[in-house]
Amino acid sequence: MSLMLGVLFFQQSVWLEADYQSCACAGMEMEVRLPGGARADCVSETYAIEVESYSDWAEGIGQSLHYGAETGKTPQLIMFCKTDDCLRESLRLESTIAAFDLPIEVVDVAELGCDPETSSDHR
């Protein structure tokens, strides 16, 4: 019985990408349709933002660069962890950005207070 309760609690504390997006993009315009038809997760006065998991870092690079090009704003990736490989994936992301001097700012959702372990605002 206690094992089952632990599993249920774990499942309830896991967020979906939409939950991270909702938290990280609070106060910004969300799901912004861009001139080319793509949708940025959110846009602030200075950033065109993609919210992505570390396991999908390569996709996030392309999307954020595209959003930046479409809006004239700085591309920003807001990253969240959904696997055990986040440190490795984070290092791959950072080394790729550095190798090509990409103009992408990377922020982890934990820096924004968007953490399912500590936040009760979402989900």
N, C-alpha and C positions, 0 to 999 in steps of 0.2 A: 504494500500500500504506500509506504513512504517513497519508494522508487517511482511509482506512478505519479505521485504528487510532485516530485522533483522534475520529472519529464514535462508535466503540464505547466509548471512554473517556468521552465526553460522556454517552452514554446510560446508562452505569453510574453516573455521579455524580448523575443527576437523581433526586430523591425524589418519591414520591407523597404525597398528603395524609396517608395513614395513617402514613407514615414520620415526617413532621413531628409528627403527633399523638403517636406513640409516644415520640418524643424529648421534646417539650414537656410531656407529661403524665406523665413518669416519676415514680413515687412517689405518684401520685394515683389516685383511683378513676376508671376510664375507662368510657366508654359507659354512663353512668348513666341508667337509665330514670326519668323524672320522673312526678309524679302524673298529668299530662295525657296521658302516652303518648310525649312527645318524649324524645330521648336527648341529653344533654349530652355533648360530647366528653370532658370530664373535670370533676371537682369537687374543690376543695380545701376547707380549713376556712373560707376566706373568699370564694372565687370560684366562679362557675358559668361554665365556659369553652367557647368555640367556637374551634376551630382552622380558619382559613380563608385562602384566597389573596387577595391584594390585589385581584385582578380580580373577586372576589365579595364585596367589602366591604359592599355594601348588604344582601345576604342575611345576612351575618355580624352586622350590627347587629340585625336582627330576631330572629335566633336567640339571640344573647347576651342581649338584653333579655327574651325569653321565658324563657330558662333562669334568669335572675336572679329574675324574677317567680315562677316555680314553686318555687324553692329558698329565696328570701329572702336570697340571697347577692349579692355585687357581680358584675355582668356583666363578663366579661373576654374580649377578642378577642386571640388569638395569631395573628399574621399572617405569611404567607410569600409569597415572590415566585416566580411561575412565568412571567412575561412581561416584556417590555421596558418596560411602562408602570407599573411599581410606584411610582415617585415620584409620578406624576400621580394614580394611584389612592389612594395614601396621603394626599395633600393633600385629595382629595375626602372621604375617610373622616374625617379630622381636622376639616375645615371643617363637615361635617354634624353631627358630635358636638358641636362648639362652638356651632353655630347654634341647636341645640335643647337645649343644656346636658344632654346625655344622660349618665347615670351609668355610662359604659362605660370601663374601663381598656383601653388598647391596648398590646400588647407585640409586638415583632418577634422572630421565632424566633432571629435572630442574637444577640439580647441574652441568650438562654438557652443559647447554645452549640450550637444545632441548625442546622448549616449543612453541606450535603453536600460543600462544598469543603474543610472542615476537620475534620469529624467522621467517624470510622470506626465508631462504635458501632451505627449503624443502616444497613440496606440493604447 
